[in-house]
């Protein structure tokens, strides 16, 4: 993979995805039961009949990739965080599966018609400006084989504009993660001026994600050379509406 350059004044990836803090506050919500259910939903939505070649962009610590590999698929995972990739490799070893894990930038992946499916999950699309987000989708198109499917799962912009809580405090063992949220309707940017306080030490981890509604995603996919295939209000395949908190989009590369 090419050397990464993720300088974004609105998104400090090193701070947001600091492995120890991230897992400390999120581990209890990212349970094995949740991951198993999400993988079962992905198998259904993506019509995964083994064996398939699957690219998991922003794969994190491999909770989807390793489970899919255990079902006989050939997985490649790409993530910015070396720490998450180390955990993913350890988990793959424990499960007795083989997954190719690469550290890299989703704007710079250069696969050519190598995959039947590409996944970009858990609000991992929208880290950049519109031009660079489109570049990510074009990289997805190039990575897919003709007829291949792409899935992305994110917050629904239309719902976020109405329901995003201005403040959320997560407390664990006297430690705090404080999320201070705003949404800019003009730019579609969800901004979180996150503060983490652990063992009396404060760390700022601000981030901003460009959220899209279904109409915008349709145009972006078309511009990237993909066809909108289906859309849902969640990975379980719920019907989508403007009030859906999640937007799951399936797109196909023309055969």
MARLUMNU-906764 format. One line per 3 residues: for each residue y negated, x negated, z of N, C-alpha, C, CB. Coordinates in nm, 2 decimals, padded with zeros to 4 digits. Glycine has a CB too. Example, Ala and Ser with C-alpha at 12.3 -4.5 7.8 and 13.67 -1.06 7.14 Angstrom:
2
00.57/-01.32/00.78/00.45/-01.23/00.78/00.33/-01.32/00.78/00.45/-01.13/00.90  00.22/-01.28/00.71/00.11/-01.37/00.71/00.00/-01.29/00.79/00.06/-01.41/00.57
This chain:
255
00.12/-00.08/00.00/00.00/00.00/00.00/-00.12/-00.09/00.00/00.00/00.10/00.12  -00.23/-00.03/-00.06/-00.36/-00.11/-00.06/-00.42/-00.11/00.08/-00.46/-00.04/-00.16  -00.50/-00.21/00.10/-00.57/-00.22/00.23/-00.66/-00.10/00.26/-00.65/-00.35/00.24
-00.65/-00.05/00.38/-00.72/00.07/00.41/-00.87/00.04/00.44/-00.66/00.15/00.53  -00.96/00.14/00.41/-01.10/00.13/00.44/-01.14/00.27/00.48/-01.18/00.07/00.33  -01.14/00.31/00.60/-01.16/00.45/00.64/-01.29/00.46/00.73/-01.04/00.50/00.72
-01.39/00.39/00.68/-01.52/00.40/00.76/-01.59/00.53/00.72/-01.61/00.28/00.72  -01.59/00.62/00.82/-01.65/00.75/00.81/-01.73/00.78/00.94/-01.54/00.86/00.78  -01.86/00.79/00.93/-01.94/00.80/01.06/-01.91/00.93/01.13/-02.08/00.80/01.02
-01.85/01.03/01.06/-01.81/01.16/01.12/-01.67/01.16/01.17/-01.84/01.27/01.03  -01.59/01.06/01.14/-01.45/01.06/01.18/-01.40/00.92/01.21/-01.36/01.12/01.06  -01.39/00.90/01.34/-01.35/00.77/01.39/-01.19/00.78/01.40/-01.42/00.73/01.53
-01.12/00.75/01.30/-00.97/00.76/01.30/-00.91/00.68/01.41/-00.92/00.73/01.17  -00.96/00.56/01.43/-00.90/00.47/01.53/-00.91/00.53/01.67/-00.97/00.33/01.53  -01.02/00.60/01.69/-01.04/00.66/01.82/-00.96/00.79/01.83/-01.19/00.69/01.85
-00.97/00.88/01.73/-00.90/01.01/01.74/-00.75/00.99/01.74/-00.94/01.09/01.61  -00.70/00.90/01.67/-00.55/00.88/01.66/-00.51/00.76/01.74/-00.51/00.86/01.52  -00.58/00.73/01.85/-00.54/00.63/01.95/-00.41/00.68/02.01/-00.65/00.60/02.06
-00.30/00.61/01.98/-00.16/00.66/02.00/-00.14/00.71/02.15/-00.06/00.56/01.97  -00.17/00.63/02.24/-00.14/00.66/02.38/-00.21/00.79/02.43/-00.18/00.55/02.47  -00.34/00.80/02.40/-00.42/00.92/02.44/-00.37/01.04/02.36/-00.57/00.89/02.42
-00.35/01.02/02.23/-00.31/01.14/02.15/-00.18/01.20/02.20/-00.29/01.09/02.00  -00.08/01.11/02.23/00.05/01.17/02.27/00.04/01.22/02.42/00.15/01.06/02.26  -00.05/01.15/02.50/-00.06/01.20/02.63/-00.11/01.34/02.64/-00.17/01.11/02.71
-00.20/01.38/02.56/-00.26/01.52/02.56/-00.18/01.62/02.47/-00.40/01.51/02.52  -00.12/01.57/02.36/-00.05/01.66/02.27/00.10/01.67/02.28/-00.09/01.61/02.13  00.16/01.57/02.35/00.31/01.57/02.35/00.37/01.70/02.40/00.35/01.46/02.44
00.31/01.76/02.50/00.37/01.89/02.55/00.36/02.00/02.46/00.30/01.92/02.68  00.27/02.00/02.36/00.26/02.11/02.26/00.34/02.08/02.14/00.11/02.13/02.22  00.36/01.95/02.11/00.44/01.91/01.99/00.59/01.89/02.04/00.39/01.78/01.93
00.65/02.00/02.08/00.79/01.99/02.14/00.89/01.98/02.03/00.81/02.11/02.22  01.01/01.94/02.06/01.12/01.94/01.97/01.15/02.08/01.91/01.25/01.89/02.04  01.13/02.18/01.99/01.15/02.32/01.95/01.05/02.35/01.84/01.15/02.42/02.06
00.93/02.32/01.86/00.82/02.35/01.76/00.85/02.27/01.63/00.68/02.31/01.82  00.88/02.14/01.64/00.91/02.06/01.52/01.03/02.11/01.45/00.93/01.92/01.56  01.13/02.15/01.52/01.25/02.21/01.45/01.22/02.34/01.38/01.36/02.24/01.56
01.14/02.42/01.44/01.10/02.55/01.37/01.01/02.52/01.25/01.02/02.64/01.47  00.92/02.42/01.26/00.84/02.39/01.15/00.92/02.34/01.03/00.73/02.29/01.19  01.01/02.25/01.06/01.10/02.20/00.95/01.18/02.31/00.89/01.19/02.09/01.01
01.23/02.40/00.97/01.31/02.51/00.91/01.22/02.60/00.82/01.36/02.60/01.03  01.09/02.61/00.86/01.00/02.69/00.77/00.97/02.61/00.64/00.87/02.71/00.85  00.96/02.48/00.65/00.93/02.40/00.53/01.05/02.40/00.44/00.90/02.25/00.57
01.17/02.40/00.49/01.29/02.41/00.41/01.28/02.54/00.32/01.42/02.40/00.49  01.24/02.64/00.39/01.24/02.77/00.32/01.12/02.78/00.22/01.22/02.89/00.42  01.00/02.74/00.26/00.88/02.75/00.17/00.90/02.66/00.05/00.76/02.72/00.25
00.95/02.54/00.07/00.96/02.44/-00.03/01.09/02.45/-00.11/00.94/02.30/00.02  01.18/02.54/-00.08/01.31/02.56/-00.14/01.38/02.42/-00.15/01.29/02.61/-00.29  01.40/02.36/-00.03/01.46/02.23/-00.03/01.61/02.24/-00.04/01.41/02.16/00.10
01.66/02.20/-00.15/01.80/02.19/-00.17/01.84/02.04/-00.18/01.85/02.27/-00.30  01.91/01.98/-00.08/01.93/01.84/-00.08/02.01/01.80/-00.21/02.01/01.80/00.04  01.99/01.67/-00.24/01.89/01.58/-00.19/01.76/01.58/-00.27/01.94/01.44/-00.18
01.65/01.58/-00.21/01.52/01.57/-00.28/01.44/01.45/-00.23/01.44/01.70/-00.25  01.35/01.40/-00.32/01.26/01.29/-00.28/01.13/01.36/-00.23/01.23/01.20/-00.40  01.09/01.33/-00.11/00.98/01.39/-00.04/00.88/01.29/00.01/01.03/01.49/00.07
00.75/01.31/-00.02/00.65/01.23/00.03/00.57/01.30/00.14/00.55/01.18/-00.08  00.57/01.25/00.26/00.50/01.30/00.38/00.37/01.22/00.40/00.59/01.31/00.51  00.26/01.27/00.35/00.13/01.20/00.37/00.08/01.24/00.51/00.03/01.25/00.26
00.01/01.14/00.58/-00.03/01.16/00.71/00.08/01.20/00.80/-00.15/01.26/00.72  00.19/01.12/00.79/00.32/01.16/00.85/00.32/01.15/01.00/00.43/01.08/00.80  00.22/01.08/01.06/00.22/01.07/01.21/00.34/00.99/01.26/00.21/01.20/01.27
00.40/01.05/01.37/00.51/00.98/01.42/00.65/01.03/01.37/00.51/00.98/01.58  00.64/01.09/01.26/00.76/01.12/01.18/00.84/01.24/01.23/00.85/01.01/01.19  00.77/01.34/01.30/00.85/01.45/01.35/00.90/01.54/01.24/00.76/01.53/01.45
00.84/01.55/01.13/00.89/01.63/01.02/00.98/01.54/00.93/00.78/01.69/00.93  00.94/01.42/00.90/01.01/01.34/00.80/01.15/01.30/00.85/00.93/01.21/00.77  01.16/01.27/00.98/01.29/01.22/01.03/01.39/01.34/01.03/01.28/01.16/01.17
01.34/01.46/01.06/01.43/01.58/01.07/01.48/01.61/00.92/01.36/01.70/01.13  01.39/01.60/00.83/01.43/01.63/00.69/01.52/01.52/00.64/01.30/01.64/00.60  01.50/01.40/00.68/01.59/01.29/00.64/01.73/01.32/00.69/01.54/01.16/00.68
01.74/01.38/00.81/01.87/01.41/00.87/01.94/01.52/00.79/01.85/01.45/01.02  01.87/01.59/00.71/01.93/01.70/00.63/01.97/01.65/00.49/01.83/01.81/00.61  01.95/01.52/00.47/02.00/01.46/00.35/01.89/01.42/00.24/02.10/01.54/00.28
01.77/01.45/00.28/01.66/01.42/00.18/01.62/01.28/00.19/01.54/01.52/00.21  01.55/01.23/00.09/01.50/01.09/00.08/01.35/01.10/00.11/01.53/01.02/-00.06  01.31/01.05/00.22/01.17/01.06/00.27/01.10/00.93/00.26/01.17/01.11/00.41
00.97/00.94/00.22/00.87/00.84/00.23/00.75/00.89/00.31/00.82/00.78/00.09  00.72/00.82/00.42/00.60/00.86/00.50/00.49/00.76/00.50/00.65/00.88/00.65  00.37/00.81/00.48/00.25/00.73/00.47/00.15/00.77/00.58/00.18/00.73/00.33
00.10/00.68/00.66/00.01/00.71/00.76/-00.09/00.59/00.78/00.08/00.74/00.90  -00.20/00.62/00.84/-00.30/00.52/00.86/-00.27/00.44/00.99/-00.44/00.58/00.88  -00.20/00.50/01.08/-00.18/00.44/01.22/-00.06/00.36/01.22/-00.18/00.55/01.32
-00.07/00.23/01.25/00.05/00.15/01.27/00.12/00.19/01.39/00.01/00.00/01.28  00.05/00.24/01.49/00.12/00.28/01.62/00.21/00.40/01.60/00.02/00.31/01.72  00.16/00.50/01.52/00.24/00.61/01.49/00.36/00.58/01.41/00.16/00.72/01.42
00.34/00.49/01.31/00.45/00.45/01.23/00.56/00.37/01.30/00.40/00.36/01.11  00.52/00.30/01.40/00.62/00.23/01.49/00.71/00.33/01.56/00.55/00.13/01.59  00.64/00.44/01.61/00.71/00.54/01.68/00.81/00.62/01.59/00.62/00.64/01.75
00.76/00.64/01.46/00.84/00.71/01.36/00.96/00.63/01.33/00.76/00.73/01.24  00.95/00.50/01.31/01.06/00.41/01.28/01.16/00.41/01.40/01.02/00.27/01.25  01.11/00.41/01.52/01.20/00.41/01.64/01.28/00.54/01.65/01.12/00.39/01.77
01.21/00.65/01.62/01.28/00.78/01.62/01.38/00.79/01.51/01.18/00.89/01.61  01.35/00.74/01.39/01.45/00.74/01.28/01.57/00.66/01.32/01.38/00.68/01.15  01.55/00.55/01.38/01.67/00.46/01.42/01.75/00.54/01.52/01.62/00.33/01.48
01.69/00.61/01.62/01.76/00.68/01.72/01.84/00.80/01.66/01.67/00.74/01.82  01.79/00.86/01.55/01.85/00.97/01.48/01.96/00.92/01.38/01.75/01.06/01.41  01.96/00.79/01.35/02.05/00.74/01.25/02.02/00.77/01.11/02.19/00.78/01.28
01.88/00.78/01.08/01.84/00.82/00.95/01.75/00.70/00.89/01.76/00.95/00.94  01.74/00.70/00.76/01.66/00.60/00.69/01.54/00.67/00.62/01.75/00.52/00.58  01.42/00.62/00.66/01.30/00.67/00.60/01.21/00.55/00.57/01.22/00.77/00.70
01.15/00.55/00.45/01.06/00.45/00.41/00.92/00.48/00.47/01.05/00.43/00.26  00.87/00.40/00.57/00.74/00.43/00.63/00.64/00.32/00.58/00.75/00.43/00.78  00.53/00.36/00.54/00.43/00.27/00.48/00.29/00.30/00.55/00.41/00.28/00.33
00.22/00.19/00.59/00.09/00.21/00.64/-00.01/00.21/00.52/00.05/00.10/00.74  -00.10/00.31/00.51/-00.19/00.32/00.40/-00.28/00.43/00.41/-00.11/00.33/00.27  -00.37/00.44/00.31/-00.48/00.54/00.29/-00.44/00.64/00.19/-00.61/00.46/00.26
-00.44/00.77/00.22/-00.40/00.87/00.13/-00.49/00.87/00.00/-00.40/01.01/00.19  -00.61/00.81/00.01/-00.69/00.81/-00.11/-00.65/00.69/-00.20/-00.84/00.78/-00.07  -00.56/00.61/-00.16/-00.52/00.49/-00.24/-00.37/00.49/-00.27/-00.56/00.37/-00.16
-00.29/00.59/-00.23/-00.15/00.59/-00.27/-00.14/00.59/-00.42/-00.07/00.71/-00.21  -00.04/00.52/-00.48/-00.03/00.51/-00.62/00.11/00.53/-00.68/-00.08/00.37/-00.66  00.17/00.63/-00.62/00.31/00.67/-00.67/00.29/00.74/-00.81/00.38/00.75/-00.57
00.39/00.72/-00.89/00.39/00.78/-01.03/00.51/00.86/-01.05/00.37/00.67/-01.13  00.50/00.99/-01.04/00.61/01.09/-01.07/00.74/01.05/-00.99/00.64/01.09/-01.22  00.72/01.02/-00.86/00.83/00.97/-00.78/00.89/01.07/-00.69/00.78/00.85/-00.70
00.82/01.19/-00.67/00.87/01.28/-00.57/00.88/01.43/-00.62/00.77/01.28/-00.45  00.98/01.50/-00.56/00.99/01.64/-00.59/00.90/01.73/-00.51/01.14/01.68/-00.57  00.87/01.68/-00.39/00.78/01.75/-00.30/00.69/01.66/-00.23/00.87/01.83/-00.19
00.56/01.70/-00.20/00.47/01.63/-00.12/00.41/01.72/-00.01/00.35/01.57/-00.21  00.40/01.67/00.11/00.36/01.74/00.22/00.23/01.68/00.28/00.47/01.76/00.33  00.14/01.76/00.32/00.02/01.71/00.39/-00.02/01.82/00.50/-00.11/01.69/00.29
00.03/01.79/00.62/00.04/01.90/00.72/-00.05/01.87/00.84/00.18/01.92/00.77  -00.06/01.98/00.92/-00.13/01.97/01.06/-00.27/01.93/01.04/-00.05/01.87/01.14  -00.35/02.00/00.96/-00.49/01.98/00.93/-00.52/01.83/00.90/-00.57/02.02/01.06
-00.44/01.78/00.81/-00.46/01.64/00.77/-00.53/01.63/00.63/-00.33/01.56/00.76  -00.57/01.74/00.57/-00.65/01.74/00.45/-00.79/01.78/00.49/-00.59/01.84/00.35  -00.89/01.70/00.43/-01.03/01.73/00.46/-01.10/01.63/00.54/-01.04/01.86/00.53
-01.03/01.51/00.56/-01.10/01.40/00.64/-01.22/01.34/00.57/-00.99/01.29/00.66  -01.23/01.36/00.44/-01.34/01.29/00.37/-01.44/01.39/00.31/-01.27/01.20/00.26  -01.52/01.34/00.22/-01.61/01.43/00.15/-01.54/01.50/00.03/-01.74/01.36/00.10
-01.60/01.59/-00.03/-01.53/01.67/-00.14/-01.48/01.58/-00.25/-01.62/01.78/-00.20  -01.55/01.48/-00.29/-01.51/01.40/-00.40/-01.38/01.32/-00.36/-01.62/01.30/-00.43  -01.38/01.27/-00.24/-01.26/01.19/-00.19/-01.14/01.28/-00.16/-01.30/01.10/-00.08
-01.17/01.40/-00.11/-01.06/01.50/-00.09/-01.00/01.53/-00.22/-01.12/01.62/-00.01  -01.08/01.55/-00.32/-01.02/01.57/-00.46/-00.94/01.46/-00.51/-01.14/01.60/-00.56  -00.98/01.33/-00.47/-00.91/01.22/-00.51/-00.77/01.22/-00.44/-00.98/01.09/-00.47
-00.76/01.26/-00.32/-00.63/01.28/-00.25/-00.54/01.37/-00.33/-00.65/01.33/-00.10  -00.60/01.49/-00.37/-00.52/01.58/-00.45/-00.47/01.53/-00.58/-00.60/01.71/-00.47  -00.56/01.45/-00.64/-00.52/01.39/-00.77/-00.41/01.29/-00.75/-00.64/01.32/-00.84
-00.41/01.22/-00.64/-00.30/01.12/-00.60/-00.17/01.20/-00.58/-00.34/01.04/-00.48  -00.18/01.32/-00.52/-00.07/01.40/-00.50/-00.01/01.45/-00.64/-00.10/01.53/-00.42  -00.10/01.49/-00.73/-00.05/01.53/-00.86/00.02/01.42/-00.93/-00.17/01.57/-00.95
-00.03/01.30/-00.92/00.03/01.18/-00.99/00.17/01.15/-00.92/-00.06/01.06/-00.98  00.18/01.17/-00.79/00.30/01.13/-00.72/00.41/01.23/-00.75/00.27/01.13/-00.57  00.38/01.36/-00.79/00.48/01.46/-00.81/00.54/01.45/-00.95/00.42/01.60/-00.79
00.67/01.48/-00.95/00.73/01.50/-01.08/00.69/01.63/-01.14/00.89/01.49/-01.07  00.70/01.65/-01.27/00.67/01.78/-01.33/00.76/01.89/-01.27/00.70/01.78/-01.48  00.69/02.00/-01.23/00.76/02.11/-01.16/00.77/02.09/-01.01/00.89/02.13/-01.22
00.72/01.98/-00.96/00.72/01.96/-00.82/00.62/02.04/-00.74/00.70/01.81/-00.79  00.65/02.05/-00.61/00.56/02.13/-00.52/00.49/02.05/-00.42/00.65/02.24/-00.45  00.37/02.10/-00.39/00.28/02.04/-00.28/00.25/02.14/-00.18/00.15/01.98/-00.34
00.26/02.11/-00.05/00.22/02.20/00.06/00.12/02.14/00.15/00.35/02.25/00.14  00.02/02.21/00.18/-00.08/02.16/00.28/-00.11/02.28/00.38/-00.21/02.11/00.22  -00.13/02.24/00.50/-00.15/02.33/00.61/-00.27/02.29/00.69/-00.02/02.34/00.71
-00.37/02.38/00.70/-00.49/02.35/00.77/-00.55/02.47/00.83/-00.59/02.29/00.67  -00.67/02.45/00.90/-00.74/02.57/00.95/-00.81/02.64/00.83/-00.85/02.52/01.05  -00.82/02.77/00.84/-00.88/02.85/00.74/-01.03/02.85/00.77/-00.82/03.00/00.74
-01.11/02.81/00.67/-01.25/02.80/00.69/-01.31/02.94/00.73/-01.32/02.75/00.56  -01.27/03.04/00.66/-01.33/03.17/00.69/-01.31/03.22/00.83/-01.28/03.28/00.59  -01.20/03.19/00.89/-01.17/03.22/01.03/-01.24/03.13/01.12/-01.02/03.22/01.05
-01.24/03.00/01.09/-01.31/02.90/01.18/-01.46/02.94/01.20/-01.30/02.76/01.12  -01.52/02.99/01.09/-01.66/03.02/01.10/-01.68/03.13/01.21/-01.72/03.07/00.97  -01.58/03.21/01.23/-01.59/03.33/01.32/-01.54/03.30/01.46/-01.53/03.45/01.27
-01.43/03.22/01.47/-01.35/03.21/01.59/-01.35/03.08/01.66/-01.21/03.25/01.56  -01.41/02.97/01.59/-01.40/02.84/01.65/-01.47/02.84/01.79/-01.47/02.74/01.56  -01.39/02.80/01.89/-01.45/02.80/02.03/-01.55/02.68/02.04/-01.34/02.79/02.13
-01.67/02.70/02.10/-01.76/02.59/02.11/-01.72/02.48/02.21/-01.90/02.65/02.16  -01.63/02.52/02.30/-01.59/02.42/02.40/-01.45/02.44/02.45/-01.68/02.41/02.51  -01.37/02.34/02.45/-01.23/02.35/02.50/-01.20/02.23/02.59/-01.12/02.36/02.39
-01.16/02.26/02.71/-01.13/02.15/02.81/-00.98/02.15/02.83/-01.21/02.16/02.94  -00.91/02.04/02.81/-00.77/02.02/02.84/-00.76/01.92/02.95/-00.69/01.97/02.71  -00.69/01.97/03.06/-00.68/01.88/03.18/-00.53/01.85/03.20/-00.74/01.95/03.30
-00.50/01.73/03.23/-00.37/01.69/03.26/-00.37/01.58/03.37/-00.29/01.64/03.14  -00.31/01.61/03.48/-00.31/01.51/03.59/-00.45/01.46/03.63/-00.22/01.40/03.56  -00.55/01.55/03.62/-00.68/01.51/03.66/-00.76/01.44/03.55/-00.68/01.42/03.78
-00.69/01.41/03.43/-00.76/01.35/03.32/-00.80/01.46/03.22/-00.66/01.25/03.24  -00.91/01.44/03.14/-00.97/01.54/03.06/-00.98/01.50/02.92/-01.10/01.57/03.12  -00.96/01.60/02.83/-00.99/01.59/02.69/-01.09/01.71/02.66/-00.87/01.60/02.59
-01.21/01.68/02.63/-01.32/01.78/02.61/-01.36/01.79/02.47/-01.44/01.74/02.70  -01.33/01.90/02.41/-01.36/01.92/02.27/-01.49/02.01/02.26/-01.25/01.99/02.19  -01.59/01.95/02.19/-01.72/02.02/02.17/-01.74/02.05/02.03/-01.84/01.94/02.23
-01.71/02.17/01.99/-01.70/02.21/01.84/-01.82/02.28/01.79/-01.58/02.30/01.83  -01.85/02.24/01.66/-01.95/02.32/01.59/-01.90/02.33/01.45/-02.09/02.24/01.58  -01.95/02.44/01.38/-01.91/02.46/01.24/-02.03/02.47/01.15/-01.81/02.58/01.22
-02.05/02.40/01.05/-02.16/02.40/00.96/-02.12/02.49/00.84/-02.20/02.26/00.91  -02.18/02.61/00.83/-02.14/02.70/00.72/-02.19/02.65/00.58/-02.20/02.83/00.75  -02.29/02.57/00.58/-02.34/02.51/00.45/-02.25/02.41/00.39/-02.48/02.45/00.47
-02.20/02.32/00.48/-02.11/02.21/00.43/-01.96/02.24/00.45/-02.15/02.08/00.50  -01.93/02.34/00.53/-01.79/02.36/00.56/-01.73/02.26/00.65/-01.71/02.37/00.43  -01.81/02.19/00.73/-01.76/02.08/00.82/-01.74/02.14/00.96/-01.86/01.97/00.82
-01.62/02.12/01.01/-01.59/02.14/01.15/-01.61/02.00/01.22/-01.44/02.19/01.17  -01.70/02.00/01.31/-01.73/01.88/01.38/-01.69/01.89/01.53/-01.88/01.84/01.37  -01.62/01.79/01.58/-01.58/01.79/01.72/-01.63/01.66/01.78/-01.43/01.81/01.73
-01.72/01.67/01.88/-01.77/01.56/01.95/-01.68/01.54/02.08/-01.92/01.57/01.99  -01.56/01.49/02.05/-01.46/01.49/02.16/-01.49/01.37/02.25/-01.32/01.47/02.09  -01.46/01.40/02.38/-01.47/01.31/02.49/-01.34/01.30/02.56/-01.59/01.34/02.59
-01.28/01.19/02.58/-01.16/01.17/02.66/-01.19/01.09/02.79/-01.05/01.10/02.58  -01.15/01.15/02.90/-01.17/01.08/03.03/-01.04/01.06/03.10/-01.27/01.16/03.12  -00.99/00.93/03.10/-00.86/00.90/03.17/-00.88/00.79/03.27/-00.76/00.86/03.06
-00.83/00.81/03.38/-00.84/00.71/03.49/-00.98/00.67/03.52/-00.76/00.59/03.46  -01.07/00.77/03.50/-01.22/00.75/03.53/-01.29/00.68/03.42/-01.23/00.67/03.65  -01.22/00.65/03.31/-01.29/00.58/03.19/-01.31/00.68/03.08/-01.20/00.46/03.14
-01.44/00.69/03.03/-01.48/00.78/02.92/-01.46/00.70/02.79/-01.62/00.83/02.94  -01.41/00.78/02.69/-01.40/00.73/02.56/-01.44/00.84/02.46/-01.25/00.68/02.52  -01.53/00.81/02.37/-01.57/00.91/02.27/-01.49/00.90/02.15/-01.72/00.89/02.24
-01.44/01.01/02.10/-01.35/01.02/01.98/-01.40/01.13/01.88/-01.21/01.04/02.02  -01.52/01.12/01.83/-01.57/01.22/01.74/-01.50/01.23/01.61/-01.72/01.21/01.71  -01.49/01.35/01.55/-01.43/01.37/01.42/-01.49/01.49/01.35/-01.28/01.37/01.42
-01.48/01.49/01.22/-01.53/01.60/01.13/-01.42/01.62/01.02/-01.67/01.56/01.07  -01.39/01.75/01.00/-01.29/01.78/00.90/-01.36/01.89/00.81/-01.16/01.84/00.96  -01.35/01.86/00.68/-01.40/01.96/00.58/-01.29/02.07/00.57/-01.43/01.89/00.44
-01.33/02.19/00.61/-01.24/02.30/00.60/-01.27/02.38/00.47/-01.25/02.40/00.72  -01.16/02.43/00.41/-01.17/02.50/00.28/-01.12/02.65/00.30/-01.10/02.43/00.17  -01.18/02.74/00.22/-01.11/02.87/00.22/-01.02/02.88/00.09/-01.22/02.98/00.21
-00.96/02.99/00.07/-00.86/03.00/-00.03/-00.92/02.98/-00.17/-00.79/03.13/-00.03  -01.04/03.04/-00.19/-01.11/03.02/-00.32/-01.14/02.88/-00.35/-01.24/03.11/-00.32  -01.19/02.81/-00.25/-01.23/02.67/-00.27/-01.10/02.58/-00.29/-01.30/02.61/-00.14
-00.99/02.61/-00.22/-00.87/02.54/-00.24/-00.82/02.56/-00.39/-00.76/02.58/-00.14  -00.83/02.68/-00.43/-00.78/02.72/-00.57/-00.86/02.63/-00.67/-00.81/02.86/-00.60  -00.99/02.62/-00.66/-01.07/02.54/-00.75/-01.03/02.39/-00.74/-01.22/02.56/-00.72
-01.02/02.34/-00.61/-00.98/02.20/-00.59/-00.85/02.17/-00.66/-00.98/02.17/-00.44  -00.75/02.25/-00.64/-00.62/02.23/-00.69/-00.62/02.23/-00.84/-00.52/02.33/-00.64  -00.70/02.32/-00.90/-00.71/02.32/-01.05/-00.77/02.19/-01.10/-00.80/02.45/-01.09
-00.88/02.15/-01.03/-00.95/02.03/-01.07/-00.85/01.90/-01.06/-01.07/02.00/-00.99  -00.76/01.91/-00.97/-00.66/01.80/-00.95/-00.54/01.81/-01.05/-00.62/01.79/-00.81  -00.53/01.92/-01.12/-00.42/01.93/-01.22/-00.30/02.00/-01.16/-00.38/01.80/-01.26
-00.32/02.08/-01.05/-00.22/02.16/-00.99/-00.24/02.31/-01.00/-00.21/02.12/-00.84  -00.13/02.38/-01.00/-00.14/02.53/-01.01/-00.11/02.59/-00.87/-00.04/02.58/-01.11  -00.20/02.68/-00.83/-00.18/02.75/-00.71/-00.06/02.84/-00.72/-00.31/02.84/-00.67
00.04/02.82/-00.63/00.17/02.88/-00.64/00.19/03.00/-00.54/00.28/02.78/-00.62  00.14/02.97/-00.42/00.16/03.08/-00.31/00.06/03.04/-00.20/00.30/03.09/-00.26  00.03/03.13/-00.11/-00.05/03.11/00.01/-00.01/03.20/00.12/-00.20/03.12/-00.03
-00.02/03.14/00.24/00.02/03.21/00.36/-00.07/03.19/00.48/00.16/03.17/00.40  -00.06/03.27/00.58/-00.14/03.26/00.70/-00.07/03.17/00.81/-00.16/03.39/00.76  00.04/03.10/00.77/00.11/03.01/00.86/00.24/02.96/00.80/00.14/03.08/01.00
00.30/02.86/00.86/00.42/02.80/00.80/00.54/02.90/00.81/00.45/02.68/00.88  00.53/03.00/00.89/00.63/03.10/00.89/00.63/03.20/00.78/00.63/03.18/01.02  00.53/03.18/00.69/00.52/03.27/00.57/00.44/03.40/00.60/00.65/03.30/00.52
00.36/03.41/00.70/00.29/03.53/00.73/00.19/03.56/00.62/00.21/03.51/00.86  00.16/03.69/00.59/00.06/03.72/00.49/-00.07/03.66/00.53/00.05/03.87/00.47  -00.15/03.62/00.43/-00.28/03.56/00.45/-00.39/03.66/00.44/-00.30/03.44/00.35
-00.49/03.65/00.53/-00.61/03.73/00.52/-00.73/03.64/00.56/-00.60/03.85/00.61  -00.85/03.69/00.55/-00.97/03.61/00.58/-00.97/03.58/00.73/-01.09/03.69/00.54  -00.90/03.66/00.81/-00.89/03.64/00.96/-00.78/03.55/01.00/-00.88/03.77/01.03
-00.69/03.50/00.91/-00.59/03.41/00.94/-00.64/03.28/00.99/-00.49/03.39/00.82  -00.59/03.24/01.11/-00.64/03.11/01.17/-00.60/02.99/01.08/-00.59/03.10/01.31  -00.48/03.00/01.02/-00.43/02.89/00.94/-00.43/02.93/00.79/-00.29/02.85/00.98
-00.43/02.83/00.70/-00.42/02.85/00.56/-00.31/02.75/00.51/-00.56/02.83/00.49  -00.20/02.81/00.47/-00.09/02.73/00.41/-00.09/02.75/00.26/00.04/02.76/00.47  -00.11/02.64/00.18/-00.11/02.66/00.04/00.00/02.58/-00.03/-00.25/02.60/-00.01
00.07/02.65/-00.12/00.17/02.58/-00.20/00.11/02.57/-00.34/00.30/02.67/-00.20  00.13/02.45/-00.40/00.08/02.43/-00.54/00.19/02.36/-00.62/-00.05/02.34/-00.54  00.19/02.38/-00.75/00.29/02.33/-00.83/00.23/02.24/-00.94/00.38/02.44/-00.90
00.30/02.13/-00.97/00.26/02.05/-01.09/00.32/02.11/-01.21/00.30/01.90/-01.07  00.24/02.13/-01.31/00.30/02.20/-01.43/00.42/02.12/-01.49/00.19/02.21/-01.54  00.52/02.19/-01.54/00.63/02.13/-01.59/00.60/02.07/-01.73/00.75/02.22/-01.61
